[in-house]
Amino acid sequence: MPAESDLRCRFAPSPTGYLHVGSAQSALFNWLFARRTGAQFLLRVEDTDTERNRPELTDNILDMLRWLSLDWDGDVVHQSDRGSLYTAAVDALVARAHTYYCDCTGEQVQARNKAAGGKPGYDGHCRDRGLGPGPGRAVRFRTPDDGSTAFDDLIREHVAVENANIEDFVIVRSSGAPLFLLANVVDDASMGITHVIRGEDHLNNTPKYLLLWEALGYGPVPVFAHLPLLVNEQRKKLSKRRDDVSVADYKDRGFLPEAMRNYLALLGWGPPDGIEVRPIEQIVDLFRLEDVNPSPAFFDVKKLTHINGEYIRALAADDFVARASEFVADADERAALAALAPLIQERAKTLTEVPAYVDWVHGPVDDARAWDKAMKSALAAAALDGAYEAFDVTTWTADDLHAAFIDLADRLEAPPRKIDGPLRVAVTGRTVGPPLFDVLVHLGRDETMARLRTAREQLSP
């Protein structure tokens, strides 16, 4: 094992889609390993697929890594700048008779398999045809006919695959573009990667990776750690088409980056003392790849939301106001947010919930369901009439208003919660929100009385 200063791991996203939670988990576990061991955490963008790559997707990946505070070491490496390395590797493999040219199309391979009743995958049709380079011809790696390819995985222990079950795989497309598997191997070797930490979906590629590594004579192979698959409530693999997986979407929905980072760390790993919500510095100190569970991990949005609420409540009040203000555009609503921040902070689970706690500033929210729910009570009219009189207090403070409210409930011989609803809806239009009396103080005496009067008139035309 090399010295700690010689350790290197990498996160290698492909800019064919936005950064999703599975990729973010891989990035985080690489980052945790690096910060725990003193290794370098390198970032490599796998952009050899020129037909599907888009610059804005690369920007999204980098922006979301920055949002999560997953800082990398050194400059970003782009595979699109390293074509000469891949060409040299292919030339070496061709010279050592590890490859051959193939002009088979996917349709032809499928048709032959169907006619022969064989298993899916390439059937070695061009292995001994002696084709040379030419238009429409891909380069395939010649897999050994016998033996097995094995490796020890830090998470999944010993893995072995019979070479007879590994098809001759393409390393250069018929267009001349190298496939990601070849580029991965070449880049990991040239960048001195010592630990390959990636998702379970790459597990089947690892024997091919090792065959290429050996054929290119790269020497000692990296250490592998394949992370658990992320699944949804139905225990199906998370899908971009079916599930909410975009990290940017969670940012836009008001999740805090430190909460998202904390939650992602719990997907397949857990602290030995069982305390899940904790500062990232403590997670770094406790994290070990050997403790990661290989079983699929359920991406539970409800648990993420709970953890996010914990982080919101832990923010300093000024920090909470600053972050929440990004979701509150109106100046008067922002003033209400600043005035009621501690009361809103203890209730909100995401920052997108904050606007609903202050949107009553310019008038009660038009919510027919809330009105019907609150005003169908037989006590509604009496509560509004009584409050109009009871709130004629000497000092307009939350304590005095609350005392007047309790006296009103006693006079009406009703539980306080029965009259809270009509008053709250009359003033804010909502059935839930910050404590009613703090809302009234912020609105002031005149505005509060005007809203009570308007609601009473609406209740009894």
Phi, psi and omega in degrees: 000129180291165178296158185305321182292345180265356182284141178217132172234168184214150168248127188232078180282155175254125183280053174255006178190168178291158179296122180252171189296329177295316177293323178297323177297317178299316178299316182297315183293325173297315181296317179298316179300315182296313182289335178283324188255351185085010179287165172273136177255108185257149181241125182230124180267119184269083188249041178279342179277083188294337182285333185250342181288142176224137183304324181294334177287322174298317178300318180298316180300312181294319180297318182288326174296319177294319179301321179279359182060037175264081184284140180252165182260132178079189181277157174290133178262132177249124179298332180297344178266003191238026184303326182295327178295319182289322177298318179296321179294318179296317179301320179294319179293321178296317181296329181266011176063031176268000185223171170205162180270149184218132178249015181288139172269164178300322180295321180294318179298314180297319180296318179295318179297319180294318181294324182272350183068025183271182180281156179298160178111169183290140187258010178074023186303322186263006185306315187244023180276344177069030180291146173258181179295150180177170180301138178076012181247126178269167175251125179249147175274134181274105181286139177304146182282334184227180180080190180217161176243126187225157175203159177257122182259134182299334183256323186253008177062223188276129178234130179224139180228131176293131181299331179297340180265005178253116182290160171293110190260152181284134174246340175225126179294165177297340176282350183096357181277134178288146176280159185300330183296314177297313181299321178303310183297312182298315182292318179299321179291314184289333180269358178069035180292127180258338182225122176256107183245113187206176185288162180299333182296346176266359185301318182291341178278344187296318176301322177295318176304313183292323177297318177295317181302314180293319182296329179273356175067040185277353176088211183304134184275158176293166172276137182252146173213111182258119188284160182293151176289139175267132184233163178266191183299329179275009181060033173257149180305135178303136183232138177296332181280335189245330190241160175279102187237348183287126178298322180298326178295321178292325174299314181292337179272008172088023174274143179278143181298323180290330176288317177299317180297316179299315182294317179301327179295337183273357181275087182105350179224151176212146179294145183297336180270000176080359179275108189273322182268110185201162181299150183298329179299323178288323178297318178302315182295329185267342191287133173219132180300326182296342181269357181287135181273130182286346183293151178305143182249130182279120175278100188259104182296327179297318179292319176302317180296319177299314180296321179298320177299322177298317180291323178299316181293335181276351181290148168296148185304316181296321179294318178300314181299317181298316182288317181293330182298337177296339181255001181238109187273325187285136183295319180293324177293324176295325177295320177295321177300314181296321182288325186251015189310309182299326182286324177285321183300323183281353181250329186284138175257336173222159182288339177287347175282341187299316181306326180290346178272351183225002186282002178272001187302319184268004179146159179303139178292139180278093181231098185298322181293319178296317179300311181298320181295318184278321189270356176285347179295140177295341182271354189301310182296316180295324179294318180292316178297315183294320181295323180300325178277316186296329184277012173277063185268159182291311178245133184272076179239160180298321181295314181293321178294320178296318179298318178296323178296316180295320176299320178297316179300320178297317181296323180275357181052048182229148174299141181307324182295336181287333179256347176297318184301305180301320181292317182295315180294323178299323186269321186247338185085358182240156179270345179227159179164194176297164178310133188305318188286331173290326175296316181297321179298317180294321180289327183092164186298308187297315181294319179299311182296322179296320180290322177297319181295317180296317179297321180295320179293324179290328180289323181231089181305000000 
